[in-house]
Amino acid sequence: MKLFAKRPSTAALSLAAALAAGFGVSAALQLRAPDGVQLTATPVVRDALSDPGTPAFGAQRPEVTIVVFTDYQCGVCKATDGALLRLLETDPTVRVVFKDWPIRGPGSEIAARTALAAHRQGRYLEVHKALMSAKGALTAERVEAIARDAGVDLKLARRHAREIDEQIRRHNLQAFGLGLQGTPGYVVGRYLVPGGLDERNLAKVVERARKAGPPAPPAA
């Protein structure tokens, strides 16, 4: 019995929703300078920042909150994930919220579900790092092996399938509501930054967000 093998295809639903909404889901092909778009504290932004059950690590009272939308089969996500993890390890003032957004087919969907199941067992970062460093396409067998090696109880993980379906649905709605056209995409403080951020650009946008403060309330 494969992990989540009988669940409906969230990836297929995500792609259909994206096309219906007029959004593309292609990868960012190059790293983006951290210009960003200023956000206000709309319901979509608040939901992205406070979604229950979403993996989040770092400061409990952060100066800067980073929300990152990723797919485990996204090349730019893989190339820039290390910069984000190093920031999390070295800067005690930031908090990172990981939004698994599987838009690249069944392998992405299985990987996202497995990572979110691992989170419920306190193993999210271990599985996340292994999936991001995995080379080539992700199959159900590879994902299960990665989870097992990280100490995830696969039988227990299956019990959270419906809960994880709902969580991924919320991630989809948040990503589309923010206007993201693919992975990766970041909310850094009050700035929305599509595309990948390498270490230098990530540091720049974090410092800019630190000075600007959190998203402001919408204008009356």
Residue frames as qw, qx, qy, qz and C-alpha x, y, z in Angstrom:
[[0.000, 0.887, 0.461, 0.000, 0.00, 0.00, 0.00],
 [0.457, 0.329, -0.001, 0.827, 1.56, 3.24, -1.13],
 [0.172, -0.438, -0.403, 0.785, 1.51, 6.39, 0.96],
 [0.286, 0.553, 0.144, -0.770, -1.51, 8.51, -0.08],
 [0.162, -0.046, 0.809, 0.564, -1.84, 6.38, -3.25],
 [0.057, 0.534, 0.826, 0.174, -5.64, 6.49, -3.24],
 [0.019, -0.655, -0.294, 0.695, -6.07, 10.20, -2.62],
 [0.506, 0.800, 0.313, 0.075, -7.44, 12.44, -5.43],
 [0.644, 0.207, 0.088, 0.731, -4.85, 14.33, -7.43],
 [0.186, -0.845, -0.197, 0.462, -4.34, 17.68, -5.75],
 [0.321, -0.339, 0.436, 0.769, -1.73, 18.51, -8.38],
 [0.155, 0.369, 0.731, 0.553, -4.25, 18.03, -11.19],
 [0.114, -0.838, -0.531, 0.055, -6.82, 20.13, -9.34],
 [0.324, -0.688, 0.036, 0.649, -4.20, 22.82, -8.72],
 [0.274, -0.084, 0.567, 0.772, -3.26, 22.97, -12.39],
 [0.045, 0.593, 0.714, 0.368, -6.89, 23.15, -13.47],
 [0.219, -0.858, -0.366, 0.285, -7.58, 25.92, -10.97],
 [0.350, -0.509, 0.227, 0.753, -4.52, 27.84, -12.10],
 [0.198, 0.162, 0.652, 0.713, -5.49, 27.67, -15.76],
 [0.070, -0.734, -0.657, -0.157, -9.06, 28.65, -14.94],
 [0.289, -0.843, -0.202, 0.407, -7.80, 31.64, -12.98],
 [0.469, 0.869, -0.045, 0.152, -5.48, 32.70, -15.78],
 [0.358, -0.796, 0.484, 0.057, -2.27, 31.98, -13.85],
 [0.722, 0.443, -0.531, 0.023, 0.70, 30.09, -15.30],
 [0.811, -0.548, 0.202, -0.043, 2.50, 27.51, -13.20],
 [0.790, 0.457, -0.242, 0.328, 5.85, 27.44, -14.97],
 [0.719, -0.408, -0.175, 0.534, 9.11, 27.62, -13.02],
 [0.023, -0.967, 0.157, 0.198, 10.93, 30.84, -12.42],
 [0.878, 0.389, -0.050, 0.275, 13.86, 30.54, -14.81],
 [0.479, 0.426, -0.320, 0.698, 16.23, 32.89, -13.05],
 [0.391, -0.443, -0.535, 0.604, 16.86, 34.39, -9.65],
 [0.025, 0.846, 0.359, 0.394, 14.94, 37.59, -9.07],
 [0.214, 0.280, -0.338, 0.873, 16.28, 40.80, -7.57],
 [0.209, -0.458, -0.782, 0.368, 14.40, 41.50, -4.33],
 [0.110, -0.263, -0.152, -0.947, 12.24, 44.38, -5.54],
 [0.047, -0.350, -0.873, 0.337, 8.99, 42.84, -4.36],
 [0.239, -0.536, -0.415, -0.695, 5.46, 44.19, -4.25],
 [0.110, -0.162, 0.583, -0.789, 4.22, 45.81, -1.05],
 [0.378, -0.393, -0.813, -0.204, 1.34, 43.97, 0.61],
 [0.379, -0.410, 0.266, -0.786, -1.29, 45.10, 3.05],
 [0.169, -0.073, 0.918, -0.351, -2.76, 42.86, 5.73],
 [0.636, 0.023, -0.334, -0.695, -5.63, 41.55, 3.59],
 [0.874, -0.192, 0.294, -0.336, -7.45, 38.32, 4.58],
 [0.906, 0.358, -0.205, 0.092, -5.29, 36.37, 2.09],
 [0.325, 0.612, -0.534, 0.484, -2.08, 37.72, 3.62],
 [0.494, -0.471, 0.491, -0.542, -3.32, 37.06, 7.15],
 [0.971, 0.004, 0.088, -0.222, -4.28, 33.51, 6.19],
 [0.759, 0.476, -0.367, 0.250, -0.84, 32.88, 4.72],
 [0.094, 0.591, -0.559, 0.574, 0.82, 34.12, 7.91],
 [0.414, -0.288, 0.612, -0.609, -1.39, 32.32, 10.42],
 [0.786, 0.076, -0.450, -0.418, -2.56, 29.11, 8.73],
 [0.670, -0.462, 0.515, -0.268, -2.80, 26.41, 11.45],
 [0.930, 0.029, 0.364, 0.044, -0.76, 23.26, 10.84],
 [0.625, 0.742, -0.164, 0.179, 1.63, 24.86, 8.37],
 [0.821, -0.171, -0.157, 0.522, 5.28, 24.06, 9.21],
 [0.060, 0.926, -0.087, 0.362, 6.95, 27.12, 10.76],
 [0.818, -0.224, -0.218, 0.482, 10.35, 27.45, 12.44],
 [0.369, 0.410, -0.124, 0.825, 12.46, 30.13, 14.06],
 [0.018, 0.091, -0.419, 0.903, 11.66, 33.07, 16.32],
 [0.054, -0.558, -0.814, 0.154, 8.40, 33.00, 18.24],
 [0.057, 0.902, 0.242, -0.353, 8.28, 36.82, 18.14],
 [0.677, 0.169, 0.332, 0.635, 10.06, 37.48, 14.85],
 [0.033, -0.590, 0.087, 0.802, 11.25, 40.77, 13.48],
 [0.415, 0.384, -0.497, -0.658, 10.68, 39.34, 10.00],
 [0.725, 0.112, 0.648, -0.202, 8.37, 36.51, 8.94],
 [0.197, 0.392, -0.688, -0.578, 9.16, 34.72, 5.66],
 [0.780, 0.230, 0.487, -0.317, 6.49, 32.63, 3.96],
 [0.059, 0.454, -0.729, -0.509, 7.83, 30.48, 1.12],
 [0.852, 0.293, 0.206, -0.382, 5.74, 28.57, -1.44],
 [0.049, -0.544, 0.796, 0.260, 7.71, 25.62, -2.81],
 [0.940, 0.203, -0.050, -0.269, 7.49, 22.44, -4.87],
 [0.676, -0.484, 0.531, 0.164, 9.92, 19.57, -4.34],
 [0.728, 0.259, 0.490, 0.403, 10.37, 19.11, -8.11],
 [0.229, 0.970, 0.065, 0.057, 11.10, 22.79, -8.75],
 [0.773, 0.233, -0.139, 0.573, 14.72, 23.33, -9.77],
 [0.087, 0.649, -0.164, 0.738, 14.87, 26.93, -8.52],
 [0.705, -0.622, 0.023, -0.340, 13.34, 25.87, -5.19],
 [0.947, -0.153, -0.077, 0.273, 16.07, 23.26, -4.82],
 [0.582, 0.424, -0.120, 0.683, 18.80, 25.75, -5.77],
 [0.064, -0.604, 0.158, -0.778, 17.68, 28.39, -3.24],
 [0.763, -0.532, -0.322, -0.176, 16.46, 26.23, -0.35],
 [0.742, -0.099, -0.340, 0.569, 19.91, 26.14, 1.23],
 [0.150, 0.372, -0.114, 0.909, 20.04, 29.93, 1.51],
 [0.544, -0.545, -0.166, -0.616, 16.73, 29.97, 3.36],
 [0.871, -0.358, -0.324, 0.087, 17.77, 27.19, 5.75],
 [0.591, 0.094, -0.288, 0.748, 21.09, 28.91, 6.49],
 [0.135, -0.493, 0.031, -0.859, 19.25, 32.14, 7.29],
 [0.747, -0.501, -0.255, -0.353, 16.99, 30.21, 9.65],
 [0.853, -0.198, -0.320, 0.362, 20.03, 28.73, 11.40],
 [0.524, 0.087, -0.170, 0.830, 22.01, 31.97, 11.70],
 [0.119, -0.341, -0.006, -0.933, 19.41, 34.72, 12.27],
 [0.127, -0.289, -0.867, 0.386, 17.43, 34.29, 15.53],
 [0.212, 0.351, 0.246, -0.878, 15.08, 37.15, 14.61],
 [0.454, 0.179, -0.495, -0.719, 13.37, 35.50, 11.63],
 [0.622, 0.101, 0.709, -0.317, 10.60, 32.96, 11.32],
 [0.213, 0.244, -0.721, -0.612, 10.14, 30.82, 8.20],
 [0.688, 0.223, 0.490, -0.487, 6.75, 29.39, 7.22],
 [0.095, -0.200, 0.853, 0.472, 6.90, 26.60, 4.62],
 [0.674, 0.365, 0.223, -0.602, 3.97, 26.34, 2.20],
 [0.362, -0.061, 0.868, 0.335, 4.12, 23.09, 0.28],
 [0.532, 0.566, 0.066, -0.626, 2.47, 23.89, -3.07],
 [0.513, -0.099, 0.796, 0.306, 2.60, 20.80, -5.33],
 [0.524, 0.678, 0.071, -0.511, 2.02, 22.02, -8.90],
 [0.236, 0.606, -0.676, -0.346, 4.43, 19.81, -10.85],
 [0.676, 0.135, -0.656, -0.307, 2.62, 16.52, -11.09],
 [0.865, -0.368, -0.295, -0.171, 2.03, 13.38, -9.01],
 [0.715, 0.048, -0.418, 0.558, 5.59, 13.22, -7.65],
 [0.039, 0.375, -0.224, 0.899, 5.25, 16.72, -6.26],
 [0.647, -0.442, -0.150, -0.603, 1.90, 15.89, -4.73],
 [0.889, -0.231, -0.382, 0.105, 3.18, 12.75, -3.00],
 [0.533, 0.171, -0.372, 0.741, 6.24, 14.60, -1.73],
 [0.188, -0.439, 0.118, -0.871, 4.20, 17.50, -0.33],
 [0.786, -0.411, -0.225, -0.404, 1.73, 15.18, 1.39],
 [0.851, -0.104, -0.403, 0.322, 4.56, 13.17, 2.88],
 [0.317, 0.292, -0.320, 0.844, 6.39, 16.26, 4.15],
 [0.415, -0.446, 0.047, -0.792, 3.21, 17.56, 5.78],
 [0.888, -0.313, -0.304, -0.146, 2.57, 14.16, 7.34],
 [0.693, 0.089, -0.415, 0.583, 6.15, 14.20, 8.63],
 [0.038, -0.477, 0.201, -0.855, 5.46, 17.60, 10.20],
 [0.719, -0.460, -0.086, -0.514, 2.76, 16.00, 12.32],
 [0.936, -0.231, -0.189, 0.184, 5.44, 13.64, 13.65],
 [0.379, -0.868, 0.209, 0.242, 8.04, 16.35, 14.27],
 [0.696, -0.131, 0.514, 0.484, 10.11, 15.33, 11.22],
 [0.482, 0.841, 0.219, -0.109, 9.32, 18.06, 8.69],
 [0.063, 0.888, -0.399, -0.220, 12.75, 19.64, 8.27],
 [0.487, -0.328, 0.783, 0.205, 14.47, 16.26, 7.97],
 [0.595, 0.432, 0.666, 0.122, 12.13, 15.18, 5.17],
 [0.299, 0.933, 0.087, -0.182, 12.11, 18.64, 3.56],
 [0.138, -0.769, 0.546, 0.303, 15.90, 18.76, 3.33],
 [0.507, -0.106, 0.825, 0.227, 16.10, 15.24, 1.90],
 [0.537, 0.638, 0.552, 0.013, 13.41, 15.90, -0.71],
 [0.199, 0.950, -0.089, -0.222, 15.02, 19.18, -1.76],
 [0.186, -0.664, 0.672, 0.270, 18.40, 17.49, -2.20],
 [0.728, 0.150, 0.669, 0.034, 17.00, 14.48, -4.11],
 [0.034, 0.406, -0.562, -0.720, 18.11, 14.30, -7.75],
 [0.133, -0.086, -0.861, -0.482, 15.75, 13.45, -10.58],
 [0.535, -0.352, -0.356, -0.680, 12.02, 12.76, -10.57],
 [0.293, -0.215, 0.725, -0.585, 10.33, 11.87, -7.31],
 [0.555, -0.145, -0.730, -0.372, 8.43, 8.59, -7.32],
 [0.731, -0.544, -0.055, -0.408, 6.23, 7.21, -4.57],
 [0.927, -0.128, -0.242, 0.257, 8.92, 4.64, -3.76],
 [0.482, 0.347, -0.257, 0.763, 11.67, 7.28, -3.45],
 [0.285, -0.592, 0.089, -0.748, 9.53, 9.55, -1.30],
 [0.862, -0.440, -0.135, -0.215, 8.53, 6.71, 1.02],
 [0.837, 0.033, -0.278, 0.469, 12.17, 5.66, 1.39],
 [0.206, 0.480, -0.216, 0.825, 13.17, 9.23, 2.26],
 [0.546, -0.570, 0.020, -0.613, 10.40, 9.48, 4.84],
 [0.937, -0.272, -0.217, 0.022, 11.26, 6.11, 6.35],
 [0.681, 0.206, -0.295, 0.638, 14.94, 7.04, 6.62],
 [0.022, -0.498, 0.187, -0.846, 13.90, 10.23, 8.45],
 [0.039, -0.060, -0.834, 0.547, 12.00, 8.21, 11.04],
 [0.512, 0.008, -0.041, -0.858, 8.47, 8.84, 9.76],
 [0.390, 0.142, 0.883, -0.219, 5.82, 6.25, 10.66],
 [0.161, 0.019, -0.604, -0.781, 4.19, 5.76, 7.25],
 [0.229, -0.448, -0.860, -0.088, 1.19, 3.90, 8.64],
 [0.159, -0.630, -0.465, 0.602, 0.46, 6.75, 11.03],
 [0.055, -0.276, 0.265, 0.922, 1.04, 9.29, 8.27],
 [0.105, -0.276, -0.779, -0.554, -1.87, 7.88, 6.24],
 [0.165, -0.609, -0.726, 0.274, -4.29, 8.76, 9.03],
 [0.078, -0.618, -0.132, 0.771, -3.81, 12.47, 8.32],
 [0.339, 0.215, 0.649, 0.646, -4.68, 12.26, 4.60],
 [0.032, 0.795, 0.556, 0.241, -7.92, 14.26, 4.70],
 [0.338, -0.852, -0.101, 0.387, -6.43, 16.90, 6.99],
 [0.423, -0.350, 0.433, 0.715, -3.47, 17.27, 4.62],
 [0.276, 0.515, 0.654, 0.480, -5.82, 17.50, 1.60],
 [0.100, -0.923, -0.372, -0.007, -7.46, 20.50, 3.24],
 [0.430, -0.710, 0.139, 0.539, -4.15, 22.09, 4.13],
 [0.416, -0.031, 0.562, 0.714, -2.83, 21.85, 0.57],
 [0.137, 0.728, 0.591, 0.320, -6.14, 23.27, -0.68],
 [0.234, -0.926, -0.161, 0.247, -5.58, 26.29, 1.58],
 [0.465, -0.449, 0.376, 0.664, -2.01, 26.68, 0.31],
 [0.355, 0.369, 0.640, 0.574, -3.36, 26.66, -3.26],
 [0.015, -0.881, -0.453, -0.137, -5.91, 29.36, -2.47],
 [0.381, -0.816, 0.039, 0.433, -3.32, 31.51, -0.70],
 [0.480, -0.192, 0.500, 0.695, -0.83, 31.23, -3.57],
 [0.228, 0.536, 0.621, 0.525, -3.46, 32.10, -6.19],
 [0.177, -0.910, -0.370, 0.065, -4.86, 34.87, -3.98],
 [0.413, -0.689, 0.181, 0.567, -1.41, 36.43, -3.75],
 [0.543, 0.792, -0.116, -0.254, -1.07, 36.23, -7.53],
 [0.393, -0.513, 0.716, 0.264, 1.86, 33.82, -7.58],
 [0.719, 0.502, -0.267, -0.400, 2.47, 32.29, -11.01],
 [0.863, 0.203, -0.448, 0.112, 4.72, 29.45, -9.90],
 [0.759, -0.626, 0.047, 0.171, 7.29, 28.34, -7.40],
 [0.365, -0.409, -0.629, 0.552, 9.19, 29.55, -5.54],
 [0.076, -0.720, -0.201, -0.660, 7.42, 32.60, -4.20],
 [0.426, -0.167, -0.579, 0.675, 8.02, 34.48, -0.97],
 [0.249, -0.885, -0.191, -0.344, 6.24, 36.80, 1.37],
 [0.599, -0.012, -0.381, 0.705, 9.01, 38.55, 3.31],
 [0.063, -0.320, -0.353, 0.877, 7.56, 40.93, 5.85],
 [0.415, 0.632, 0.332, -0.564, 5.35, 43.21, 3.79],
 [0.262, 0.579, -0.525, -0.567, 6.89, 42.28, 0.42],
 [0.897, 0.230, 0.360, -0.113, 5.77, 39.66, -2.10],
 [0.019, 0.672, -0.633, -0.385, 8.76, 38.39, -4.11],
 [0.941, 0.266, 0.124, -0.171, 8.18, 35.87, -6.94],
 [0.690, 0.580, -0.395, 0.177, 11.06, 33.72, -8.16],
 [0.853, -0.212, -0.316, 0.357, 14.12, 32.42, -6.37],
 [0.160, -0.942, 0.222, -0.194, 16.20, 34.34, -3.83],
 [0.761, 0.209, -0.450, 0.417, 19.85, 33.42, -3.48],
 [0.586, -0.442, -0.428, 0.528, 21.73, 34.19, -0.27],
 [0.250, -0.038, -0.001, 0.967, 22.69, 37.76, -1.23],
 [0.261, -0.341, -0.379, -0.820, 19.24, 38.78, -2.45],
 [0.582, -0.533, -0.613, -0.043, 17.50, 37.04, 0.44],
 [0.472, -0.340, -0.355, 0.732, 19.61, 39.05, 2.91],
 [0.047, 0.109, 0.160, 0.980, 18.70, 42.26, 1.07],
 [0.424, -0.440, -0.481, -0.629, 14.96, 41.69, 1.11],
 [0.607, -0.487, -0.580, 0.240, 15.02, 40.56, 4.76],
 [0.351, -0.226, -0.228, 0.880, 16.83, 43.74, 5.79],
 [0.148, -0.221, -0.306, -0.914, 14.41, 45.83, 3.76],
 [0.550, -0.487, -0.596, -0.325, 11.46, 44.04, 5.39],
 [0.541, -0.362, -0.524, 0.550, 12.99, 44.51, 8.84],
 [0.143, -0.089, -0.073, 0.983, 13.07, 48.28, 8.32],
 [0.313, -0.232, -0.428, -0.816, 9.58, 48.46, 6.80],
 [0.419, -0.058, 0.631, -0.650, 7.79, 46.34, 9.40],
 [0.344, 0.245, 0.906, 0.001, 4.90, 43.86, 8.90],
 [0.058, 0.442, 0.637, 0.629, 2.13, 44.32, 6.33],
 [0.131, 0.036, 0.266, -0.954, 0.12, 47.46, 7.06],
 [0.373, 0.466, 0.721, -0.351, -3.67, 47.37, 7.48],
 [0.306, 0.472, 0.604, 0.564, -5.60, 48.01, 4.26],
 [0.015, -0.066, 0.017, -0.998, -6.61, 51.60, 3.61],
 [0.257, 0.424, 0.695, -0.521, -10.05, 52.46, 4.92]]
